[in-house]
């Protein structure tokens, strides 16, 4: 009897051991299969992103296709939070990507004029380059030296004014007293950064500045002249913002400078739709090319490293913050609240 009990106990022990081995093997099999499945999914996503880029490159892309492409390529790691491709990466993936942009001039065009308005220093040159790449046509500026835009050679007109009165001397020759913009694009940038950018442009526009060190130029650059500039020009920033976002009698597309830099693909697509331009994926991708990037102004190293927060003391911050808040009471844009600097 005792031997039978021992046999049963031994058999149960062996059986339990076998069960444990089988369970562990199943767990291991499940784990390996899970890893293989994830690897397969990752590989398929990689391949899909590349294939979509190649598929849509030369085609006019819809908003749904663009959003789908962004979603897949972002999941795959081709896009970061800024929704921006790196050009070296694109050049490897897309062997036939060409960003040579040749602009055309319109001849006696009857297309309604669109104002490209902004406070100086807000990225108008960059946005104008993007619009030229998207439309394929040269844009114009509103100043005394150019031909009158009413001659029909361009339909997007850069301006820093709060009206449609032409600045070109040529306009009087063709009896044009108003440009009659039917639409407007207004570029909004953090006024602290826009003021600093415009001041840099005005004060560093000559070769003599490039030969001066920071110490030599500092007294002139950061003195009372700067404070007077901030007080006067911040009021102009307010006038421009209120006019184009509240007073102008026509459709207005708002370009937020910071969003254009951060989410270029979706922002450019939205801008293209506003000017009724069909856009291919290639054109969209090429808005990051040198044709656009070269329009950004550069400064000597020490000046480029200065931030807006360093340039505005407490007195100036209080003044500019008040300008921003009073502007927001009229135009009611949440982004303006983000531009406020601490008054300490």
Backbone torsions as a table, in degrees:
resi	resn	phi	psi	omega
1	UNK	NA	-42.6	-179.4
2	UNK	-63.0	-37.9	180.0
3	UNK	-67.1	-35.8	178.3
4	UNK	-65.2	-39.5	178.9
5	UNK	-64.1	-42.9	178.3
6	UNK	-61.1	-40.8	180.0
7	UNK	-62.3	-42.8	-179.4
8	UNK	-65.1	-45.2	179.5
9	UNK	-61.9	-41.0	179.5
10	UNK	-64.4	-42.9	179.7
11	UNK	-62.6	-41.5	178.8
12	UNK	-63.2	-39.2	179.1
13	UNK	-62.4	-45.7	179.5
14	UNK	-63.2	-41.6	-179.5
15	UNK	-63.4	-43.4	178.9
16	UNK	-62.2	-39.0	179.2
17	UNK	-63.4	-42.7	179.0
18	UNK	-63.1	-41.3	179.1
19	UNK	-60.8	-44.2	179.6
20	UNK	-61.4	-41.7	178.7
21	UNK	-62.2	-45.2	-179.8
22	UNK	-63.9	-42.3	179.2
23	UNK	-61.9	-45.8	179.8
24	UNK	-62.3	-39.8	178.9
25	UNK	-64.4	-39.6	178.9
26	UNK	-65.2	-41.8	177.2
27	UNK	-61.3	-45.0	179.3
28	UNK	-62.8	-41.9	178.9
29	UNK	-62.8	-42.9	179.3
30	UNK	-63.0	-42.1	-178.6
31	UNK	-63.4	-45.2	179.3
32	UNK	-64.2	-43.9	179.4
33	UNK	-61.2	-38.8	-179.4
34	UNK	-64.5	-41.5	178.3
35	UNK	-63.6	-44.9	-179.8
36	UNK	-63.4	-38.4	-179.4
37	UNK	-64.8	-45.2	179.1
38	UNK	-62.9	-41.0	178.2
39	UNK	-61.8	-41.3	179.9
40	UNK	-63.4	-43.4	179.6
41	UNK	-62.9	-43.8	180.0
42	UNK	-60.7	-42.6	-179.7
43	UNK	-64.5	-41.8	179.3
44	UNK	-63.6	-39.1	178.8
45	UNK	-65.0	-42.8	176.7
46	UNK	-56.5	-48.3	-177.0
47	UNK	-65.8	-37.9	-179.4
48	UNK	-65.9	-41.3	179.3
49	UNK	-60.3	-47.2	179.7
50	UNK	-63.2	-43.9	-176.8
51	UNK	-66.0	-36.6	178.5
52	UNK	-68.0	-39.9	177.1
53	UNK	-59.3	-44.5	-179.2
54	UNK	-71.2	-35.9	-177.3
55	UNK	-66.5	-43.6	-173.4
56	UNK	-94.2	-3.1	-171.1
57	UNK	-52.2	-49.5	-175.0
58	UNK	-97.6	3.5	-175.6
59	UNK	-103.1	155.8	171.0
60	UNK	-68.8	129.3	-173.2
61	UNK	-105.0	140.2	178.1
62	UNK	-90.6	167.3	179.3
63	UNK	-64.1	-39.5	179.4
64	UNK	-64.3	-42.0	178.2
65	UNK	-64.8	-40.4	179.8
66	UNK	-64.3	-45.6	179.6
67	UNK	-64.0	-37.9	177.0
68	UNK	-65.4	-42.6	178.3
69	UNK	-61.8	-45.7	-179.7
70	UNK	-61.3	-44.3	-178.5
71	UNK	-60.9	-47.1	-178.0
72	UNK	-68.6	-45.6	-176.1
73	UNK	-72.2	-28.5	176.6
74	UNK	-70.5	-41.9	177.4
75	UNK	-61.2	-36.8	-176.6
76	UNK	-76.7	-19.3	-179.9
77	UNK	103.8	1.7	177.2
78	UNK	-74.8	-25.1	-177.9
79	UNK	-119.6	142.3	174.0
80	UNK	-97.6	-169.9	-177.3
81	UNK	-63.6	-19.1	-179.4
82	UNK	-82.6	0.3	-177.7
83	UNK	49.9	59.4	-177.1
84	UNK	-142.4	130.8	174.0
85	UNK	-85.7	147.2	170.4
86	UNK	-85.7	132.6	-176.9
87	UNK	-60.0	-40.9	177.3
88	UNK	-58.9	-38.3	178.0
89	UNK	-65.8	-44.3	179.7
90	UNK	-62.0	-41.0	-178.7
91	UNK	-64.1	-28.4	177.1
92	UNK	-76.7	-41.6	-178.2
93	UNK	-73.7	-40.6	-175.4
94	UNK	-111.8	97.4	-177.4
95	UNK	-68.0	-23.1	-176.2
96	UNK	-104.9	22.2	177.2
97	UNK	-76.3	120.5	179.1
98	UNK	-124.9	127.1	-177.5
99	UNK	-115.0	26.8	174.7
100	UNK	-79.2	106.0	-175.0
101	UNK	-99.8	119.2	177.9
102	UNK	-109.9	115.7	-176.1
103	UNK	-87.7	149.1	176.8
104	UNK	-114.6	155.7	173.5
105	UNK	-102.2	139.8	174.0
106	UNK	-73.9	153.8	178.3
107	UNK	-125.9	116.9	179.4
108	UNK	49.9	42.9	-178.8
109	UNK	-70.4	146.1	175.3
110	UNK	-109.2	13.5	178.0
111	UNK	-64.8	135.7	179.6
112	UNK	-61.5	141.5	-177.0
113	UNK	-75.5	143.5	177.0
114	UNK	-120.1	126.7	177.5
115	UNK	-80.9	131.2	171.8
116	UNK	-106.5	91.6	-168.0
117	UNK	-105.9	150.1	176.6
118	UNK	-172.0	163.3	165.2
119	UNK	-75.5	141.7	179.1
120	UNK	-55.5	142.4	-179.6
121	UNK	88.3	11.6	-176.1
122	UNK	-104.1	6.1	178.4
123	UNK	96.5	27.5	-179.0
124	UNK	-66.8	-41.6	179.3
125	UNK	-61.2	-43.2	179.2
126	UNK	-63.5	-46.0	-179.0
127	UNK	-66.2	-37.0	177.2
128	UNK	-62.9	-39.5	176.7
129	UNK	-63.9	-39.7	177.5
130	UNK	-63.4	-44.2	179.7
131	UNK	-65.0	-37.2	177.2
132	UNK	-65.4	-40.4	177.9
133	UNK	-65.2	-38.4	-177.6
134	UNK	-72.5	-42.7	-175.8
135	UNK	-89.0	-27.5	-176.5
136	UNK	85.2	3.4	-178.1
137	UNK	-121.1	149.5	177.7
138	UNK	-67.3	141.6	171.7
139	UNK	-96.4	168.5	-178.6
140	UNK	-123.4	174.6	176.2
141	UNK	-123.5	156.5	178.5
142	UNK	-100.3	93.4	174.5
143	UNK	-146.8	179.0	-170.8
144	UNK	-70.8	-25.5	-169.1
145	UNK	-90.2	-21.1	-174.0
146	UNK	-84.8	163.9	172.9
147	UNK	-65.8	153.2	-179.3
148	UNK	-64.1	129.1	179.9
149	UNK	-57.9	-22.9	-179.7
150	UNK	-68.4	-9.0	176.8
151	UNK	-72.1	-9.9	172.8
152	UNK	85.1	25.5	179.1
153	UNK	-96.9	-8.5	178.2
154	UNK	-157.5	157.9	178.7
155	UNK	-126.4	-8.2	174.3
156	UNK	-108.0	120.6	-170.9
157	UNK	-120.7	118.4	177.1
158	UNK	-72.5	135.0	178.7
159	UNK	-150.7	149.2	173.5
160	UNK	-119.3	27.9	-174.9
161	UNK	-114.6	166.4	179.9
162	UNK	-106.4	34.6	177.0
163	UNK	-160.6	179.1	179.7
164	UNK	-111.3	23.9	177.6
165	UNK	-74.8	123.8	-177.1
166	UNK	-69.1	144.9	178.0
167	UNK	-97.1	-19.0	-177.1
168	UNK	-66.9	132.2	174.9
169	UNK	-62.7	-28.4	-177.5
170	UNK	-66.4	-23.3	-176.6
171	UNK	-64.0	-32.2	178.3
172	UNK	-66.8	-28.3	179.9
173	UNK	-71.3	-28.3	-179.2
174	UNK	-107.5	16.8	173.7
175	UNK	58.8	41.4	177.5
176	UNK	-107.1	115.1	-178.3
177	UNK	-109.5	-14.7	175.5
178	UNK	-140.2	143.1	178.4
179	UNK	-87.9	-15.2	173.7
180	UNK	49.9	58.1	176.5
181	UNK	-60.0	131.3	177.5
182	UNK	-92.1	-25.5	177.4
183	UNK	-137.5	166.6	176.1
184	UNK	-146.0	147.1	170.9
185	UNK	-116.1	123.4	179.0
186	UNK	-113.7	126.9	-179.8
187	UNK	-97.3	118.2	179.9
188	UNK	-107.1	126.6	175.5
189	UNK	-128.3	150.9	173.7
190	UNK	-45.4	118.6	-174.0
191	UNK	-60.7	-29.5	176.8
192	UNK	-60.8	-46.7	-179.9
193	UNK	-72.7	-36.3	179.0
194	UNK	-66.5	-43.1	178.1
195	UNK	-60.9	-44.9	-179.9
196	UNK	-65.5	-41.0	179.8
197	UNK	-63.1	-43.2	-178.9
198	UNK	-69.6	-37.4	177.6
199	UNK	-64.5	-42.1	176.3
200	UNK	-58.3	-45.4	-178.2
201	UNK	-60.1	-45.4	-177.4
202	UNK	-69.3	-37.0	-173.6
203	UNK	-88.7	-12.9	-176.2
204	UNK	-121.3	26.3	-173.7
205	UNK	-85.0	5.7	-177.3
206	UNK	-124.9	157.6	-179.3
207	UNK	-65.0	-28.3	-176.2
208	UNK	-61.3	-31.0	-178.1
209	UNK	-67.6	-36.7	-174.5
210	UNK	-64.9	-21.5	-179.0
211	UNK	-88.3	-8.6	-177.8
212	UNK	-91.3	145.7	175.1
213	UNK	-85.8	171.3	178.9
214	UNK	-60.6	-42.0	-178.2
215	UNK	-64.3	-41.0	-179.4
216	UNK	-65.9	-34.9	-172.9
217	UNK	-97.8	-14.9	-169.3
218	UNK	-58.0	-45.2	-177.4
219	UNK	-59.6	-40.2	-180.0
220	UNK	-75.5	-38.1	-172.4
221	UNK	-73.8	-39.7	-173.8
222	UNK	-102.9	17.4	-174.8
223	UNK	-89.5	-153.5	-176.6
224	UNK	-63.3	-28.0	178.6
225	UNK	-59.0	-41.9	179.9
226	UNK	-64.6	-43.0	-179.6
227	UNK	-64.0	-42.8	177.6
228	UNK	-62.3	-40.2	179.0
229	UNK	-60.4	-46.3	-178.3
230	UNK	-60.6	-44.9	-177.8
231	UNK	-64.1	-46.1	-178.7
232	UNK	-70.6	-49.6	-171.9
233	UNK	-73.8	-27.9	176.8
234	UNK	-66.3	-32.1	175.2
235	UNK	-66.7	-38.3	178.0
236	UNK	-67.3	-39.6	176.1
237	UNK	-56.5	-43.7	-179.9
238	UNK	-63.8	-45.8	-179.3
239	UNK	-60.1	-45.2	179.7
240	UNK	-63.0	-46.0	-177.1
241	UNK	-63.1	-44.4	-179.6
242	UNK	-67.9	-40.5	-178.2
243	UNK	-62.8	-51.6	-172.2
244	UNK	-77.5	-26.9	-178.9
245	UNK	-98.0	-10.5	-176.8
246	UNK	-131.9	-36.9	-172.6
247	UNK	-94.9	-37.7	-176.6
248	UNK	-54.3	132.4	-176.1
249	UNK	-95.0	77.9	-179.9
250	UNK	173.0	169.4	178.9
251	UNK	-62.6	137.5	179.7
252	UNK	-128.3	129.9	174.6
253	UNK	-103.2	123.8	-179.3
254	UNK	-90.9	122.8	171.9
255	UNK	-106.1	115.2	174.9
256	UNK	-90.5	117.1	-173.3
257	UNK	-52.2	-46.1	-177.2
258	UNK	-64.6	-36.0	177.9
259	UNK	-72.3	-34.8	178.0
260	UNK	-61.8	-37.8	177.9
261	UNK	-73.0	-36.5	-173.7
262	UNK	-83.2	-35.9	-175.5
263	UNK	-130.8	58.9	-169.1
264	UNK	-59.0	-43.0	-174.1
265	UNK	-61.5	-50.2	-178.1
266	UNK	-71.4	-34.9	179.9
267	UNK	-69.0	-41.2	178.6
268	UNK	-66.3	-39.7	179.3
269	UNK	-61.0	-44.2	179.2
270	UNK	-63.0	-39.3	178.5
271	UNK	-65.4	-41.0	179.3
272	UNK	-62.2	-40.1	179.1
273	UNK	-64.4	-36.1	-178.4
274	UNK	-65.4	-34.4	-179.9
275	UNK	-94.7	13.1	177.0
276	UNK	59.6	39.7	178.9
277	UNK	-106.0	126.1	171.6
278	UNK	-73.9	144.7	-172.5
279	UNK	-135.8	134.4	174.6
280	UNK	-89.8	160.8	177.8
281	UNK	-61.4	-37.2	179.9
282	UNK	-60.3	-44.9	178.4
283	UNK	-61.4	-41.8	179.9
284	UNK	-61.9	-45.1	179.9
285	UNK	-67.3	-34.0	-175.0
286	UNK	-78.0	-4.1	176.1
287	UNK	-70.5	-4.0	174.3
288	UNK	-99.8	0.1	-176.1
289	UNK	-72.6	176.3	-177.8
290	UNK	-60.9	-26.2	178.7
291	UNK	-56.3	-36.1	179.5
292	UNK	-90.0	-47.6	-174.1
293	UNK	-62.6	-32.1	-178.7
294	UNK	-66.9	-13.7	-178.8
295	UNK	-81.5	-11.1	178.5
296	UNK	-74.9	133.7	-179.8
297	UNK	-74.3	146.5	177.7
298	UNK	-119.5	153.3	-178.0
299	UNK	-132.4	169.0	175.9
300	UNK	-60.7	154.6	-169.4
301	UNK	-55.8	-47.4	-173.9
302	UNK	-64.2	-32.2	-179.2
303	UNK	-78.0	-33.9	179.4
304	UNK	-64.9	-27.2	-176.1
305	UNK	-83.3	-9.4	-179.2
306	UNK	-76.7	130.5	179.4
307	UNK	-98.6	162.1	-179.6
308	UNK	-62.7	-37.1	-177.9
309	UNK	-63.3	-28.2	178.7
310	UNK	-75.4	-27.9	-171.3
311	UNK	-87.1	-15.7	-175.1
312	UNK	-111.4	114.3	176.5
313	UNK	-78.4	-179.8	-175.3
314	UNK	-60.3	-41.2	-179.9
315	UNK	-60.6	-46.2	-179.7
316	UNK	-68.9	-36.8	178.9
317	UNK	-61.8	-43.8	179.2
318	UNK	-60.9	-40.6	-178.7
319	UNK	-67.6	-48.4	-178.0
320	UNK	-67.7	-40.6	176.7
321	UNK	-57.9	-40.9	178.3
322	UNK	-64.1	-40.0	176.7
323	UNK	-61.0	-45.8	-179.2
324	UNK	-62.0	-47.5	-177.5
325	UNK	-65.3	-40.8	178.8
326	UNK	-68.4	-31.8	175.3
327	UNK	-67.2	-42.1	-177.6
328	UNK	-67.8	-25.1	175.9
329	UNK	-62.1	-25.0	-177.8
330	UNK	-98.6	-48.4	-174.3
331	UNK	-88.5	-21.8	175.0
332	UNK	53.7	67.6	177.1
333	UNK	-119.5	125.0	-177.9
334	UNK	-62.7	-33.0	-177.9
335	UNK	-59.4	-29.9	-179.0
336	UNK	-63.3	-33.1	178.6
337	UNK	-63.3	-29.3	-179.3
338	UNK	-74.8	-13.9	-178.5
339	UNK	-84.8	-11.1	-176.9
340	UNK	-65.7	133.6	176.3
341	UNK	-101.4	147.6	177.0
342	UNK	-60.7	140.9	-177.4
343	UNK	-98.4	59.4	179.4
344	UNK	-129.6	NA	NA
